[in-house]
Amino acid sequence: MRAAGPTAHVSRAMPGWIRAAYGFGAVAYGVKDNGVSYFLLLFYSQGGGHALAGVTST
């Protein structure tokens, strides 16, 4: 009887279309984050909360 141990792990390169899909997902996340930050910067800077405008952009 063999002892239960870790199985051999075969390393394979990730296909290019999967890497591209992850890249497109990262772009969408970045666009969303920058858009929300820009909106909040405009909102707080025109609403009189100038001190808060710098805090929201960080």
Backbone bond lengths (Angstrom), bond angles and torsions (degrees), N, CA, C in turn:
res aa  C-N    CA-C-N  psi(-1)  N-CA   C-N-CA  omega(-1)  CA-C   N-CA-C  phi
1 M - - - 1.440 - - 1.523 109.13 -
2 R 1.348 116.10 133.16 1.467 120.16 -179.84 1.510 110.59 -86.45
3 A 1.299 114.38 148.26 1.465 119.78 177.22 1.529 109.15 -75.76
4 A 1.312 115.36 143.87 1.469 119.99 178.97 1.521 108.26 -76.66
5 G 1.299 115.59 114.05 1.460 120.47 -179.24 1.509 110.70 -134.98
6 P 1.292 116.43 179.55 1.470 118.86 179.88 1.521 110.95 -66.27
7 T 1.281 115.66 141.83 1.455 119.87 179.15 1.517 109.17 -84.11
8 A 1.298 115.15 161.73 1.461 120.11 179.98 1.524 109.18 -69.66
9 H 1.314 117.19 131.56 1.462 122.89 -179.99 1.523 108.84 -99.84
10 V 1.304 115.35 123.73 1.452 120.49 179.74 1.517 108.08 -98.81
11 S 1.312 116.10 121.84 1.457 120.90 -179.85 1.524 109.43 -89.66
12 R 1.327 116.12 125.64 1.452 121.25 178.01 1.519 108.68 -125.29
13 A 1.317 115.85 150.11 1.454 120.40 177.09 1.519 109.55 -73.36
14 M 1.312 115.20 142.56 1.454 120.53 178.64 1.527 109.37 -76.26
15 P 1.318 117.90 135.63 1.473 119.90 179.59 1.522 111.35 -62.70
16 G 1.329 114.90 152.33 1.455 120.46 -177.22 1.510 114.11 -62.97
17 W 1.333 118.16 -33.93 1.464 119.26 -178.39 1.519 111.58 -69.12
18 I 1.322 117.44 -29.22 1.461 120.04 176.80 1.525 109.70 -71.70
19 R 1.325 117.00 -41.73 1.465 119.66 177.21 1.521 110.55 -62.56
20 A 1.334 117.49 -39.53 1.469 120.90 178.45 1.528 110.55 -65.23
21 A 1.320 117.59 -39.04 1.467 120.75 179.03 1.521 110.66 -63.94
22 Y 1.322 117.54 -42.21 1.463 120.55 176.26 1.529 110.73 -63.97
23 G 1.310 116.55 -38.77 1.461 120.76 178.53 1.510 112.56 -63.65
24 F 1.341 116.83 -44.10 1.466 120.04 177.45 1.527 110.78 -63.59
25 G 1.300 117.36 -36.90 1.464 120.42 176.79 1.516 111.73 -64.54
26 A 1.311 117.26 -39.04 1.461 121.05 178.87 1.523 110.88 -68.19
27 V 1.330 117.28 -37.16 1.468 120.74 177.62 1.524 109.75 -63.90
28 A 1.318 117.61 -44.22 1.466 120.97 -179.68 1.525 110.81 -61.81
29 Y 1.316 116.98 -40.97 1.467 121.31 178.69 1.528 110.64 -64.27
30 G 1.324 117.49 -42.55 1.458 121.03 179.23 1.514 112.96 -66.46
31 V 1.336 116.94 -40.04 1.470 120.55 177.99 1.523 109.76 -63.34
32 K 1.318 117.16 -43.01 1.462 120.92 179.23 1.520 110.91 -62.60
33 D 1.307 117.88 -46.71 1.466 121.40 -179.73 1.515 111.93 -62.32
34 N 1.324 117.30 -45.11 1.459 119.88 -179.88 1.518 111.31 -67.17
35 G 1.319 118.42 -36.85 1.455 121.15 178.20 1.515 112.17 -64.40
36 V 1.321 116.78 -44.01 1.466 120.33 178.95 1.523 110.06 -65.99
37 S 1.317 118.25 -42.11 1.466 120.93 178.93 1.517 111.37 -62.79
38 Y 1.334 116.99 -40.94 1.458 120.78 179.42 1.523 110.77 -65.92
39 F 1.329 116.89 -42.81 1.456 120.41 177.62 1.522 110.86 -61.23
40 L 1.325 118.04 -45.20 1.459 120.40 179.78 1.521 111.62 -65.24
41 L 1.328 117.20 -36.05 1.459 120.07 177.38 1.520 110.52 -62.58
42 L 1.329 116.80 -45.75 1.466 119.91 177.76 1.524 111.47 -65.75
43 F 1.306 117.16 -42.14 1.458 121.56 -178.12 1.524 111.45 -61.71
44 Y 1.316 117.15 -49.06 1.457 119.92 -177.11 1.522 112.45 -74.88
45 S 1.326 118.06 -30.80 1.459 118.61 -179.07 1.527 111.23 -75.10
46 Q 1.325 120.03 -27.92 1.453 121.61 178.89 1.519 112.42 -93.07
47 G 1.287 117.75 -13.59 1.456 121.14 -178.19 1.510 113.13 -90.75
48 G 1.297 118.74 3.28 1.460 120.50 179.81 1.516 114.00 95.40
49 G 1.305 118.18 -10.12 1.467 120.87 -179.97 1.512 110.57 -91.59
50 H 1.331 117.45 62.32 1.462 121.16 -175.32 1.527 112.12 -64.14
51 A 1.309 117.40 -30.91 1.462 119.92 178.29 1.530 110.32 -67.47
52 L 1.323 116.92 -34.87 1.463 120.46 -179.05 1.514 112.46 -76.89
53 A 1.332 117.47 -21.98 1.468 120.54 -177.17 1.521 110.91 -62.86
54 G 1.307 118.29 -39.69 1.455 121.03 179.09 1.514 112.55 -71.81
55 V 1.315 116.55 -32.42 1.455 120.46 -179.16 1.519 110.94 -70.35
56 T 1.333 117.86 -37.48 1.462 119.68 -177.08 1.514 112.96 -73.87
57 S 1.328 117.36 -22.03 1.463 119.25 -177.51 1.517 112.70 -83.74
58 T 1.327 118.48 -4.93 1.467 120.31 179.82 1.494 111.22 -95.27
